[in-house]
């Protein structure tokens, strides 16, 4: 009888080839393999326990993080609410101060304007009275100068414009007429004159020419205060403007 000899390498190959079949067919071998595997690998129950333990740890960690985040959010919301309330309080306080300052300013402005209006009315009244008086004095003095220095005759003419040619309605018309060597010069002697005054003076002259049937040689305006806008109108209408009686070199 011949005895077969198998070395260890051949034995390992044989076991590897037969082991799957033996494990399936032989319960004892299957148990042995499981015991050997359990030493290095957890069984299904142990694996499930570890899995659920890990899930529990993850859940608890998530809950802890959620709790911390909610606490942090609540704290930040509280701080923001306090900050907002403080800013609103400051704004309300600032607005109240602005309103108080505005009311005080308005009160002072009204008081100043009331005083200004009072003095303006007083000055206007004084100015109107002084204007009439000074214009009369100015005319009288100027008439004296013209008659003395230039040897002319100055007449103050008062006519009634019953057709309202000059002012648009019937009114009294006053003119200073200068007569020299048959020349007729009409002069407007005013303490001040503006653009409207120039037009009015020109209408007075035309009214005088038509009523008395005498052509006017020259139109003069003598006034220490002539509005700048009145000068172009005077030039257009052919009116000579003098701010001083001494500027009238020749009549």
C-alpha angles and dihedrals in degrees: 000000000000117000117217117219121203122190123220095260092054089047092054091051091049093050092049090051096047101033099085091052093044092049090053096044103036118058092194092056090044091054091047092052091048091050091051092047093047090063090066104024131046118240123242095269093048090046091050091049092051091046094052090044089055091048089050091051091049091048093049090047091050091048090049092049090047090050092049091047092049090048091049092047092048090050092049091047090050092050091046091049091050091047092048092049091049092049091047090050091051092047091049090049092048092047090050090052091048091049091049091048091047092050090049091048092048090048092050091044092052090048092048092047091048091053091044092051090048092052091040091056090047093048091045091052092047091044093051091049092044091045092056093045095043093045090052091048091045091052094047092048093046093048088053091050094048094047093045100039101036102027095233133137116243118199126187106217124198115190131168117236100208093172095054093237095148105036101018092254135053111287144145115278121206123193137170108224121197117200123191128160091337094310117128116215121176116204131194108207109191137159086225137357136191138189094283090048090058093054090046092051092051090052090050090055093050090047090052093048092051096045097045096031092229125127116232115231099199139005117214132186116194114186135139090218117049119170112236091232090056095062097071089048091051091050091049092050094044095248119151112222124205127177093196131034089228089063088070096091098176136014 
